[in-house]
Amino acid sequence: MLITVKLDTPKGDALIDITEQIRAVVSESGVQSGLCAVIVPHTTAAVTINSGMDPATPDDILADLKRLVPTRVDFIHQYDTPADAAGHIKASLIGNSLTLPIDEGALLVGWSQNIMFYEFDGPRSRQVQVKIIAG
């Protein structure tokens, strides 16, 4: 079973909590035991797990990613813009997929863990592909 979750992202960089959308896909699948693969099919976006406890966490993460990979005009590859080139690097650092266990029909993540979608070149219409594998 493959489900596509659609997102419209804001301008610039953003970190969007998609935990509830992924949980809904798992619940609707009816799978009691297996795996949930979360895949981002974009080169300037990424996905990871991080704390959802403090609403300021995304601000700190994005600020440090901008510090590590600032948008600059001297990138060698600039198909679109310098922001696009910086987005490619940030997405490579974070990664484009997660694989999470499903047990008793529920997604197994820690009590403070949330699934976060990274946008590095918004605004965009994005997709997150969710593959449920029964096991």
N, C-alpha and C positions, 0 to 999 in steps of 0.2 A: 504494500500500500504506500503510495507516494502522494502527499498533499502539499500544495503550495500555499504558503502564507504570504499575503501581500502587505507591503508597508509603503507609506508615503513619508519621506524623511524631510526634515527641515534643511534650511540653507547651511552650508558649511559642515563642520564635524558635529556628530551627535552620538550619544550612547542611549539606546532604546531598550527597555526591559520587554522581552518577548516571552517571558516565562509562562504567562497564562495562555497565550495562543498555542504554545507547544504542549502544555498540559491538556488543553482542549482537544488537540489532535490525538494525543495518546488515549484520552478517555473515549473519544468517538470511535477509535479503531476497535475497541473491544478486546484488544490484546492484553492478556493477563501477565504474561512473562515473555520478555524478549529484549530487543534493543530499539532505541530511537536515535536515528542519525539526523543531525541538523546540518544542512549544507547551504552555504551562501554562494550562489553562482555569479559573483561579481568580483571585479579586480580592485575596486576601491571601497570595499566593505568587508566586514569580518564578523566573527561570532566567538564568544567566550563565556565562561562562567565567572561571576564575581559577586561580591556582597551587594545585597539589596537592602541592607539595614539602614544605611545613612543616605538620604537623598543627595548629599553633596559628593558621594563617591564618584559618580560619573564626571563631575566637574574636575576633580583631581586627576582622574585617569586621563581624560582628554587633554588637560593642561600639560601633563608630563609627556604624553605622546607628541604634542606639538613642540615641546621643548626638545625632545629627542630627534624628531623629524620635522623641522620647520619647513614651511612652504618657502621656496626660494626660486629664483629665476635661473640659477646655473645648473639645474638638473640636465643631464645629457639627453634623457628621453622626455619629451614634452609634446606628446601627440595632441592633447587638448590644451592643458594649462599647467602651470607649476603646481597648483593644488592637486591636479590629477596625478602627477608624478609622485608627490608626497603621499597621496592616498594609496598608490600601489605599494609603496614601501611599508606603510603602516599596516595595510591589510596582510602583507607577507609576514610581518612580525607577530601579529595576533593569530592569524590562521582562518581558514574558511569552513571548518567543520568541527562538530562535537559528536561523540557517540556516548549515549547515556543508557543505563539499564532501566528496564520496566519490570516491576515486581508487584504482584497483586493488583494489576491494572493501573498502577501509579508510576509516575516518573520519579526515579530515585535521585534526588539532589539533597544536599545538606540544608538544614533549616534556614540558614542565612544565605544560601546560594541562589542566584537568579541567572537566567540565560539572557545575555546582553548582545544586542545587535549593534555593531559599530558602523556608522556612516562617516566616510571620509571625504565625500565630494558631493554633498547635497546642494539643492534639493533633488531628489530622485524618486522614481517609482521603483521599489525594490521587491525582490522575492526571496523567501527563505523556503527551501525544500526540506520537507520532513518525511523521512522514510522510516516506517515502522516494520520491524522484522520480528515475527513471532518466533519463539524458541522455547 
